[in-house]
Every structure is written in structure tokens, then in C-alpha cells.
Amino acid sequence: MQNVIHLEFLFIVLGVALLPAGRARSLAASAAISSGLAVAGLRAGSVQPAATLPAGFLAVEGALLAIGGAVALSSALAAVRSARTQTSVGGSAAVAGGGLGVILSGWRYLVAAPAGGLLIAVIAIASLGSLLVAGARRVRAARPPDRPPSPPVGLAVVGAGALLAAASPSVGGVFLGCLLAGIGGWQISRPRATRNLPVAPTIVLLLLLPTWWLMATIAGPEGLAIGSLPDLPWSPAAERLLAPALLLAAWISSGLWPWHRQEPAALTAPVAALLLARVAIPAFPDGLDHWRALALPVVLLGLWHGVLTRRRAESVAALAWVGLVTATSEGQAGGALLLLAGVALELAERLPARATWGVSGLRTAAALVLGTGALLAMEGGLRTEVVYSVLAVAALVAGVGWQPSPQASTARAPTATAPSA
């Protein structure tokens, strides 16, 4: 059943990608969030037959599926009533099919849920979602500046760092790759005339150098080969000391708040994720588990900042962090997909304007990858940190309020920080 609803959730996500900016897309995004949270909850709970589930769980799941399906159908109706193009017609058909499918597939949960609890859950979720959207629309954050032209040298340095971090057989190579990517990202982040001092790369260097020395000292003659990290004699004290150093270095390199002016999240966050995936997670799993409850609030600040300031790259990177820090296979897979989608969206922004079909196809594919990644990241989060995961979803709901009007979307060329997929 979860796989069926998952497919229908992706139809709604496809509708979000195809519909033009405006009310129809905002409704489709709301439907995707509601139905996606329901599917993530079912997957995280290793769902049993509906009759055996707790009444409260059934009420919440039924409410989320009902709201998701109803809002998706409303989105399709709004799209049909607006200006029609081939793309918008396809988007309305996709979101209508997904919404109807969500309702039909989730009918067993609606029927099994207690009527009173279901009604209370629908009212509570709809009211909270409306308040979040209305509140976000009242936040008058300054529009992020247009992206400056990226210097070829900076892009080359980021690319070299990414390759080194991904392919190096040793911890030192991964550290060097992360540092190179941070330096290149700092060069890209602003025009040379207004570029800040390289604070982020400097702090990353100051964190990674002593971390490498201490890891090498503990490893001794066995060395710091990536493949041997899980077998080295890391003590609990060493894990708790070294894990936060790597978390801090990765956080800074990812371009999350307050480092969003120093690093371009879309380009450097994947390299920071390699630092976690190739070094921190295999070497210090218990240390990461110890610090996760402190790391997630910081990540959520970055997510809320990215949403409320309309920085899409920062929002995607922060959501990927939610999945990565859970240290579950689902969360890590979701984080990887989110970062991949972020790179694809960044690439779409850099394609020539005349490549209309290429840009549209890349954005559509990225939206589907983004939806799948968000679903898996939330599944991992719900398995480990339910409250923080719900707060992450609340940020996404608030982001619906930032959908631009059709006039704004046509009056301004797309940038890396545009909220639309």
C-alpha cells in the first residue's frame, strides 16, 4: 500500500513541477507536503494492517491523506480555470490523478480511523497549515541578491575538491577535497569587489587539521584508509570529541545559515555530505548519535532561514542534512537524492535561456528526485527524531507562502534562489 501511495505522491510532485507559479502550484505543493508526510509516517512505522494500528495514528494518517487528496484536486481545478498551456494541462492532469489516487489508496485508513479523532485531526492540521502559510507571507525578508557570474577558477576548484573528496582512498584526501571545495565556493559566492574574508574556509581548515592529526595518532601504523575506518580503535571519548569537529566542518561547508554568504549551498553541500558519508558516519557512528539532538536544531535554523528568505539551495541542503544526520539508510539515501536534485536545479539555472526544453526536462526530473529524497529524509527523521522532523515539515509548509505570482515569475529571470522547482 505504501508503494502505491508513493507513486501517487510523485504524480502530485510532477504536477508541482509542471504547473506555472501561482495559486494552483501553491495548492499542489501543499498537497505534496501533506501526502508525503503521510507516506513517510506509514513507511517509518513499518505499517501493519489498518485494523491493528493505534486510533491516534490512524486519525492523523487519514487526515493527512484526505487533506492531501482534496487539496490536490483543488489545485487541478484552479489550474484548469487559469490560462491553459500544454505544460499546465499536463500538470493539472498529473496532480488530479495523484490526488484522486491518494484518496482511493488511503481510503482504508480513513474508514478505520475513529470519526471524532479524524475530524479533530483534519481541523488541527488544516488550521496549523493555514497559520504557517499566512505567517510566512507576512515575513518581509529582503529578496536575496541575484547570483553573480561564477568565476571559472572557482567552479574548477569546487569540482576538483568534489572529485578528491569522492575518490580519495584516505581521510587526508577527503579533508583536502572538502577544504578545496570550500575555497572555490567562497570565490563563487560573491563578486570579487564585495567578497568577504574567507572566514568559512579558514575555520574548516582549523577544524580539520587537528582532527586529522588526532585521528592519525589514534590509528597509528594502520593509517587512515577509508575502508579501515570502522575497524580502527576509536574509543567512546574519541568519538564524542571528533564527531562534532566533523559535523561543524561539514555544516560550515554546506552554506547553511549563518554561512550562506560564504558558501554556495547547491555546489558545496554535496562535498560536505561526502565528509560525513565517507569519514564521520563509518568512523564515529556513536559520536554522531550522541550529538544528533544538538545538531538538528542548528540544521532546522538553516532550513527555516532558507525558506523565509527564499533561498532554495539553502533549503534543499538543510533538508538533506535532516536525512543525513539521522544516520539511517533511508535518511542518508534521501539526503543524497536531495543534494543531487539541488545540483541538477543549479545546472538548469546555468543552461542557456534558448535551451527551453532541456531546462524544463532537467527541472522536471530534479523535482521528482527532490520529492523522493524529501520523502526518504522524512522517513529517516521520523524513525529517530519525530519532533524535529515535524518542525522541518512545518518549514516546508511555510515555504508554500512564498510561491511567486505569475507576473513576478515572468518578470524576473530564474535564479538559483527561486523557490520553484
C-alpha positions as CSV (number, residue, x, y, z in Angstrom):
1,M,0.0,0.0,0.0
2,Q,2.8,2.5,0.8
3,N,4.4,1.9,-2.6
4,V,1.0,2.7,-4.3
5,I,0.6,5.9,-2.4
6,H,4.2,6.7,-3.0
7,L,3.6,6.6,-6.8
8,E,0.6,8.9,-6.4
9,F,2.6,11.3,-4.3
10,L,5.1,11.5,-7.2
11,F,2.3,12.4,-9.6
12,I,1.5,15.3,-7.3
13,V,5.1,16.3,-7.2
14,L,5.2,16.1,-11.0
15,G,2.2,18.5,-11.1
16,V,4.1,21.0,-8.9
17,A,7.0,20.9,-11.4
18,L,4.7,21.4,-14.4
19,L,2.2,24.0,-13.1
20,P,3.1,27.7,-13.5
21,A,3.8,29.8,-10.5
22,G,0.6,30.9,-8.7
23,R,-2.3,29.6,-6.7
24,A,-2.5,26.2,-8.4
25,R,1.1,25.4,-7.8
26,S,0.9,26.6,-4.2
27,L,-2.0,24.2,-3.6
28,A,-0.2,21.4,-5.4
29,A,2.9,22.0,-3.2
30,S,0.6,21.8,-0.1
31,A,-0.9,18.6,-1.3
32,A,2.6,17.1,-1.9
33,I,3.7,18.0,1.6
34,S,0.6,16.6,3.3
35,S,0.5,13.3,1.3
36,G,4.3,13.0,1.6
37,L,4.3,13.3,5.3
38,A,1.5,10.7,5.5
39,V,3.5,8.3,3.3
40,A,6.7,8.9,5.3
41,G,4.8,8.1,8.5
42,L,3.5,4.9,7.1
43,R,7.0,3.8,5.9
44,A,8.7,4.8,9.1
45,G,6.1,2.9,11.2
46,S,6.5,-0.3,9.2
47,V,2.8,-0.2,8.8
48,Q,0.6,-3.1,9.8
49,P,-2.9,-3.7,8.5
50,A,-5.1,-0.7,9.2
51,A,-7.3,-2.5,11.8
52,T,-4.2,-3.1,14.0
53,L,-3.0,0.5,14.1
54,P,-3.5,2.8,17.1
55,A,-6.5,5.1,16.8
56,G,-4.5,8.3,17.1
57,F,-2.1,7.2,14.3
58,L,-5.0,6.3,12.1
59,A,-6.6,9.7,12.6
60,V,-3.5,11.6,11.8
61,E,-2.7,9.5,8.7
62,G,-6.3,9.6,7.5
63,A,-6.4,13.4,7.9
64,L,-3.1,13.9,6.1
65,L,-4.2,11.7,3.2
66,A,-7.6,13.3,3.0
67,I,-6.2,16.8,3.0
68,G,-3.5,15.9,0.5
69,G,-6.0,14.4,-1.9
70,A,-8.6,17.2,-1.5
71,V,-6.0,20.0,-1.9
72,A,-4.6,18.2,-5.0
73,L,-8.0,18.1,-6.6
74,S,-8.5,21.8,-5.8
75,S,-5.1,22.6,-7.4
76,A,-6.1,20.8,-10.6
77,L,-9.4,22.8,-10.7
78,A,-7.6,26.1,-10.1
79,A,-5.1,25.2,-12.9
80,V,-8.0,24.4,-15.3
81,R,-9.6,27.7,-14.6
82,S,-6.4,29.7,-15.3
83,A,-4.5,30.2,-18.6
84,R,-4.0,26.9,-20.3
85,T,-0.8,25.7,-21.9
86,Q,0.4,22.2,-22.8
87,T,2.5,22.2,-19.7
88,S,-0.2,23.4,-17.3
89,V,-2.7,20.9,-18.7
90,G,-0.2,18.1,-18.1
91,G,0.4,19.4,-14.6
92,S,-3.2,19.6,-13.8
93,A,-3.8,16.1,-15.0
94,A,-0.9,14.8,-13.0
95,V,-1.9,16.5,-9.8
96,A,-5.6,15.4,-10.3
97,G,-4.6,11.8,-10.9
98,G,-2.3,11.9,-7.9
99,G,-4.9,13.5,-5.6
100,L,-7.6,11.0,-6.6
101,G,-5.2,8.1,-6.2
102,V,-4.2,9.3,-2.7
103,I,-7.8,9.4,-1.6
104,L,-8.6,5.9,-3.0
105,S,-5.4,4.3,-1.7
106,G,-5.8,5.9,1.7
107,W,-9.5,5.1,2.0
108,R,-8.8,2.1,4.3
109,Y,-7.1,4.4,6.8
110,L,-10.0,6.9,6.6
111,V,-12.6,4.2,7.2
112,A,-10.6,2.6,10.1
113,A,-10.0,5.9,11.9
114,P,-12.4,7.0,14.6
115,A,-14.7,9.7,13.2
116,G,-14.2,12.1,16.1
117,G,-10.4,11.8,16.1
118,L,-10.3,12.1,12.3
119,L,-12.4,15.3,12.4
120,I,-10.2,16.8,15.1
121,A,-7.0,15.9,13.2
122,V,-8.3,17.4,10.0
123,I,-9.3,20.7,11.7
124,A,-6.0,20.8,13.6
125,I,-3.7,20.1,10.6
126,A,-5.6,22.4,8.2
127,S,-5.6,25.2,10.8
128,L,-1.9,24.9,11.6
129,G,-1.0,24.7,7.9
130,S,-3.1,27.8,7.1
131,L,-1.4,29.7,10.0
132,L,2.1,28.8,8.8
133,V,1.4,29.9,5.3
134,A,-0.2,33.1,6.4
135,G,2.6,33.8,8.8
136,A,5.3,33.2,6.2
137,R,3.6,35.6,3.9
138,R,3.8,38.4,6.5
139,V,7.6,38.0,6.9
140,R,9.1,40.8,4.9
141,A,12.6,39.4,4.4
142,A,14.8,41.1,1.8
143,R,14.8,39.3,-1.5
144,P,18.2,37.5,-1.9
145,P,20.5,39.2,-4.4
146,D,20.8,37.8,-7.9
147,R,23.5,35.3,-8.4
148,P,26.8,36.8,-9.6
149,P,28.6,35.2,-12.5
150,S,30.6,32.3,-11.3
151,P,34.3,32.6,-11.9
152,P,35.7,29.6,-13.9
153,V,38.5,29.2,-11.4
154,G,36.1,28.9,-8.5
155,L,34.0,26.3,-10.3
156,A,37.1,24.4,-11.2
157,V,38.3,24.4,-7.6
158,V,34.9,23.2,-6.4
159,G,34.9,20.4,-9.0
160,A,38.4,19.3,-8.1
161,G,37.6,19.3,-4.4
162,A,34.4,17.2,-5.1
163,L,36.3,14.7,-7.1
164,L,39.0,14.4,-4.5
165,A,36.5,14.0,-1.6
166,A,34.6,11.3,-3.6
167,A,37.5,9.3,-4.9
168,S,40.3,9.6,-2.4
169,P,41.2,6.4,-0.6
170,S,42.4,8.2,2.5
171,V,40.9,10.5,5.1
172,G,43.5,13.2,4.3
173,G,42.4,13.3,0.7
174,V,38.7,13.7,1.7
175,F,39.7,16.5,4.1
176,L,41.7,18.3,1.4
177,G,38.8,17.9,-1.1
178,C,36.4,19.5,1.4
179,L,38.8,22.4,2.0
180,L,39.3,22.9,-1.7
181,A,35.6,23.0,-2.4
182,G,35.1,25.5,0.4
183,I,37.8,27.8,-1.1
184,G,36.2,27.5,-4.5
185,G,32.8,28.1,-3.1
186,W,33.9,31.2,-1.3
187,Q,35.3,32.5,-4.6
188,I,31.9,31.8,-6.3
189,S,29.7,33.2,-3.5
190,R,30.2,36.9,-4.3
191,P,31.8,39.2,-6.9
192,R,35.4,39.9,-6.2
193,A,34.8,43.5,-5.3
194,T,32.3,42.6,-2.5
195,R,33.8,39.3,-1.4
196,N,34.1,38.9,2.4
197,L,37.2,37.5,4.1
198,P,37.4,33.7,3.7
199,V,36.1,33.0,7.2
200,A,34.4,29.7,6.4
201,P,37.3,28.0,4.6
202,T,39.7,29.2,7.4
203,I,37.5,27.7,10.2
204,V,37.2,24.5,8.2
205,L,41.0,24.3,8.0
206,L,41.3,25.0,11.7
207,L,38.9,22.1,12.4
208,L,40.2,19.6,10.0
209,L,43.9,19.9,10.7
210,P,43.8,18.9,14.4
211,T,41.1,16.3,13.7
212,W,43.3,14.7,11.1
213,W,46.3,14.7,13.5
214,L,44.3,13.2,16.3
215,M,42.8,10.5,14.1
216,A,46.2,9.7,12.7
217,T,47.7,9.4,16.2
218,I,44.9,7.0,17.3
219,A,45.2,4.9,14.1
220,G,48.9,4.6,14.4
221,P,50.7,2.5,11.8
222,E,47.5,1.2,10.4
223,G,46.9,4.6,8.8
224,L,43.6,6.3,7.8
225,A,42.4,4.4,4.8
226,I,38.7,4.9,4.2
227,G,38.0,1.2,4.1
228,S,39.6,0.6,7.5
229,L,37.9,3.4,9.5
230,P,35.2,1.2,11.1
231,D,37.8,-1.2,12.4
232,L,40.2,1.3,14.0
233,P,40.3,1.5,17.8
234,W,38.1,4.6,18.3
235,S,37.2,5.0,22.0
236,P,33.8,6.4,23.0
237,A,35.6,9.6,24.3
238,A,37.4,10.0,21.0
239,E,34.2,9.5,19.0
240,R,32.4,12.2,21.1
241,L,35.4,14.6,20.6
242,L,35.9,14.0,16.9
243,A,32.3,13.7,15.6
244,P,31.4,17.3,16.5
245,A,34.5,18.6,14.7
246,L,33.5,16.9,11.5
247,L,29.9,18.0,12.0
248,L,31.0,21.6,12.3
249,A,33.3,21.5,9.3
250,A,30.5,19.9,7.2
251,W,27.9,22.4,8.4
252,I,30.1,25.4,7.6
253,S,31.0,24.0,4.2
254,S,27.3,23.3,3.4
255,G,26.5,27.0,3.2
256,L,23.7,26.8,5.8
257,W,22.9,29.9,7.9
258,P,24.9,31.8,9.0
259,W,27.4,30.7,6.4
260,H,25.1,31.3,3.4
261,R,27.1,34.4,2.3
262,Q,30.3,32.4,2.3
263,E,29.5,29.2,0.5
264,P,27.0,28.4,-2.3
265,A,25.0,25.6,-0.8
266,A,24.0,23.9,-4.1
267,L,27.7,23.3,-5.0
268,T,29.4,22.8,-1.7
269,A,26.8,21.0,0.4
270,P,27.3,17.7,-1.6
271,V,31.1,17.8,-0.8
272,A,30.3,18.4,2.8
273,A,28.0,15.4,2.7
274,L,30.9,13.3,1.4
275,L,32.9,14.3,4.5
276,L,30.1,12.9,6.6
277,A,29.4,9.8,4.5
278,R,33.0,8.7,3.9
279,V,34.6,9.7,7.2
280,A,32.2,10.7,10.1
281,I,29.5,8.0,9.7
282,P,31.7,5.0,9.3
283,A,34.3,6.1,11.9
284,F,32.1,7.7,14.6
285,P,28.5,6.4,14.4
286,D,28.1,6.5,18.2
287,G,29.6,10.0,18.4
288,L,27.2,11.3,15.7
289,D,24.3,9.7,17.6
290,H,25.4,11.4,20.7
291,W,25.4,14.9,19.1
292,R,22.4,14.5,16.8
293,A,19.9,16.1,19.2
294,L,22.1,19.2,19.2
295,A,22.9,19.2,15.5
296,L,19.3,19.0,14.3
297,P,18.1,22.3,15.8
298,V,21.0,24.1,14.1
299,V,20.1,22.5,10.8
300,L,16.5,23.5,11.3
301,L,17.5,27.1,11.8
302,G,19.2,26.9,8.4
303,L,16.1,25.3,6.9
304,W,13.8,28.0,8.2
305,H,16.2,30.7,7.2
306,G,16.4,29.3,3.7
307,V,12.6,29.1,3.4
308,L,11.8,32.5,4.8
309,T,14.5,34.3,2.8
310,R,13.6,32.3,-0.4
311,R,17.0,30.7,-0.8
312,R,16.1,27.4,-2.4
313,A,19.6,26.0,-2.4
314,E,20.0,26.5,1.3
315,S,16.6,25.0,2.0
316,V,17.3,21.9,-0.1
317,A,20.8,21.4,1.6
318,A,19.2,21.8,5.1
319,L,16.5,19.3,4.3
320,A,19.3,16.9,3.1
321,W,21.1,17.4,6.4
322,V,17.9,16.3,8.3
323,G,18.2,13.0,6.4
324,L,22.0,12.6,6.7
325,V,22.2,13.3,10.4
326,T,19.6,10.6,11.2
327,A,22.2,8.0,10.4
328,T,19.6,5.7,8.9
329,S,19.9,4.2,5.5
330,E,16.6,5.8,4.3
331,G,17.7,9.2,5.6
332,Q,21.1,9.0,4.0
333,A,19.6,7.9,0.7
334,G,17.1,10.8,0.9
335,G,19.8,13.3,1.7
336,A,21.9,12.1,-1.3
337,L,18.9,12.4,-3.6
338,L,18.1,15.9,-2.3
339,L,21.7,17.1,-2.9
340,L,21.7,15.5,-6.4
341,A,18.4,17.4,-7.1
342,G,20.0,20.6,-5.8
343,V,22.9,20.2,-8.2
344,A,20.5,19.5,-11.1
345,L,18.5,22.6,-10.4
346,E,21.6,24.7,-10.2
347,L,22.7,23.3,-13.6
348,A,19.3,24.1,-15.0
349,E,19.8,27.7,-14.0
350,R,23.2,27.8,-15.8
351,L,21.9,26.4,-19.1
352,P,21.4,29.0,-21.9
353,A,17.9,30.5,-22.0
354,R,17.4,29.2,-25.5
355,A,17.6,25.6,-24.2
356,T,14.0,25.7,-23.2
357,W,13.2,22.0,-23.4
358,G,16.5,21.0,-21.8
359,V,15.9,23.3,-18.8
360,S,12.2,22.2,-18.5
361,G,13.2,18.5,-18.6
362,L,16.0,18.9,-16.2
363,R,13.8,20.8,-13.7
364,T,11.0,18.2,-14.0
365,A,13.4,15.3,-13.4
366,A,15.0,17.2,-10.5
367,A,11.6,17.8,-9.0
368,L,10.8,14.0,-8.9
369,V,14.2,13.3,-7.4
370,L,13.6,16.1,-4.9
371,G,10.3,14.7,-3.9
372,T,11.6,11.2,-3.5
373,G,14.6,12.5,-1.5
374,A,12.4,14.5,0.8
375,L,10.1,11.5,1.4
376,L,13.1,9.3,2.4
377,A,14.7,12.0,4.5
378,M,11.4,12.5,6.4
379,E,11.1,8.7,6.8
380,G,14.6,8.6,8.4
381,G,13.8,11.6,10.6
382,L,10.5,10.1,11.8
383,R,12.4,6.9,12.8
384,T,14.8,8.9,15.0
385,E,13.7,12.5,15.8
386,V,10.0,12.9,15.4
387,V,9.7,16.4,16.8
388,Y,12.5,17.9,14.7
389,S,11.2,16.1,11.6
390,V,7.7,17.7,12.1
391,L,9.4,21.1,12.5
392,A,11.2,20.5,9.2
393,V,7.9,19.8,7.5
394,A,6.4,22.9,9.1
395,A,9.1,24.9,7.4
396,L,8.2,23.4,4.1
397,V,4.6,24.3,4.7
398,A,5.6,27.9,5.5
399,G,7.5,27.9,2.2
400,V,4.3,27.5,0.3
401,G,3.5,31.1,1.2
402,W,6.5,32.2,-0.8
403,Q,5.2,30.9,-4.2
404,P,5.6,33.9,-6.5
405,S,2.7,35.3,-8.6
406,P,2.6,34.5,-12.3
407,Q,3.5,38.2,-13.0
408,A,6.6,38.0,-10.8
409,S,7.8,34.8,-12.3
410,T,7.6,36.1,-15.8
411,A,9.1,39.5,-15.0
412,R,12.2,38.1,-13.4
413,A,14.7,35.6,-14.9
414,P,15.0,32.5,-12.8
415,T,17.8,32.4,-10.3
416,A,19.4,29.8,-8.0
417,T,17.4,31.1,-5.1
418,A,13.9,30.9,-6.8
419,P,11.6,28.8,-4.6
420,S,10.0,26.9,-7.5
421,A,11.3,23.6,-8.6
